[in-house]
């Protein structure tokens, strides 16, 4: 689609920002109604308009992002990697995702974020017919433990990654592969 093409109101509403969190002095992340996450950089000037993100994580969540929380910047001994900014997001789809991105070193800087944690509050939704469970809030305890609250009243306290070794995989990809394998297994059981 060309930037000059007209969009319907529904198309435009998918870009509606539902959550925002500052990660540093001039860096912030937003979550949208469509479940996308975007990292932005600003010069910090009054009246500044920013129209292009520096990092876009499309399809991170399946539904509206409800909460974003800045994590601790990672020290050199961190398993995530040294010099990273971390943040977590929660959504109406019940998932909590934690990402790490390098600290921005220059204007126009871009990178590939790493998802180092993927957790679902709504795992029970897949097996029972219940009201959908969404993440309603995120908070940090002592800049280490992530606390997530859900629409069914359950609180999860998520530990930081273990310091034993660097993370060498993307948790969101592994989470999606696990769900696909689970669906195939359930389908095979159903068919037999």
N, C-alpha and C positions, 0 to 999 in steps of 0.2 A: 504494500500500500504506500502510495506517495504521501509525503507530509501535507500535501495540499488537498487530498481527498477528504470529503466530509465523512464524519463518523456519526453513528446514531447515538442517542443519549445513553443507551445500554452499553455500547462500546466505550464511551467516554467514562462512564461510571466504574468500569473495571480498573481504571487508573486511579480511582479515588484513594487518597492516602488515609489509612485507618490507624496507623501507629508511627511514632517517630522517637528516636533515641540518639542523643549525641554520643559519639564514641571518643571524641577528642575535641580540641579547641575548634577546629575547622572541618571536622568530619562528622557526618551523621548518616543514619540508616533509616529508611522508611519501609513500611509494609503497606500493601494495597489490598483492595477489595478482591482482586483476582488471585491473591496468594503470592504475588511476586515480592521480592525484596530488592531494594536498590540502595547503594551506598553513594553518597554525594559529598562533594568538596565545596567549600565556600571560602571567599576571601574575608568574610566577616564584616563586610560593609553594610551599613544601614540602607535599606531599600534595594538590596541586591536581589536579582531574580536569577534562579538557577534552573536551566531547562534540560541539562544533560547529565545523567549520572555517570560516575566513573566505573562502577561495577553494577551489573544487573544479574540477579539470580532468578531467572524465569522458572515458574512452576515449582518453586521450593515447597509451597503448600498447595493443597487442592482447593481450599476455601479461604475466606477473609482472614488476614493476619490480625490477631486481637491484641498482641503484646510483643514488645521488643525490650530486651534488657542488655545493657553493656556488661561484658564480662571483664575479668582482670586482664590487663596487658601482660603478655607472657614474658617471664624472665628467661635468661639464657639456659636455665636448667629445665625448662618446660618441655613436656612431651609433644606439645603442639608444634613448637618451633620458636626460636628466640625472635624477639622483635615483632610479634604479631599482636593485632587488636582482635579481641573476641567479642562476640555478641550472640544472643540466643533469641529465637522467635517462637511464639506460640500462635496457634490458629484454631479456627472453628472446626478444622478437620481432626483435632485432637492431638496433633503432633507438636513436639518441642524439638527444634533443630538448633544446634550450636555451630557457629561458623568461626573460622579464623582467617584473617586477611593480613598481609604485610602492612606495617606502618607506612603511610604515604611518604615518599621521599622527594617527589617533585610534582609540579603542576602537570596535569594530563596523565598522571600515573594510572596504570590499570594492571589488574592481576586476576588470577583465578582463585576464588575463595575455596577453602577446604571445610567440608562439613565433618566435624569431629565427634558429633553426638546426634543420634536420632532416636527419639523415644515417643511412643504413642500412648496417650491416656485412653484412647478409644478402642483398644484391642478387643474389649468385650463386645463392641458393636458388630464385629465380624461374625460372632457366634450366636448372639441372641438378638431378638427384636426389642430394642430399647431406644429411648430418646438418644439422638446423637450427642456424644460427649465432646465438648470443646475445651480448649485451654482458655481460661479467663484472665489469668494474671501470672506474671513472672517477677521474681525478686532475687536478690543475692544476699547470702549470709557470709560475712567476713571476706568478701571478695573472692570466695572459693566455691561455695556450694550454691547451686541454682535451685530455687524453690519454685515449683509450678503448681498452680491451683486449677481445678477443673470445674466444669458446670455441674458435676454430680457431687461436689463437695469433697473430693479426694485431693490430698496434697502429696506431691512427690518431692523428695529432696534428692537432687542428683549430685553425685560427687564429681570433682574435677577429674580429668584424665589421670591415670596412674603415671608416676614419673619414671617408670622403668624403661620405656623406649619411645622413640618418636612415632607419631601416628603416620602410617604409610598407606592409608586407604580413605576413601570418602564414605562416611557413615550413611549418607542419604542414598547413595547407589547401593550399598549393601542392604539397607533397609528395604528398598524397592525390590531387590532380587529375592530377599527372604519372603516378602509378601507374595511375589509371583510363584515361588516354589510352594508356598503354603496353599495357594489357590489351586495349583496343579494337583497337589496331593489330595486336597479335599474333593476336587472334581473326580479324581481316580477312585476315591472311596465311594463317592456318590454313584458312579457308573457301575461299580461292581456289586 
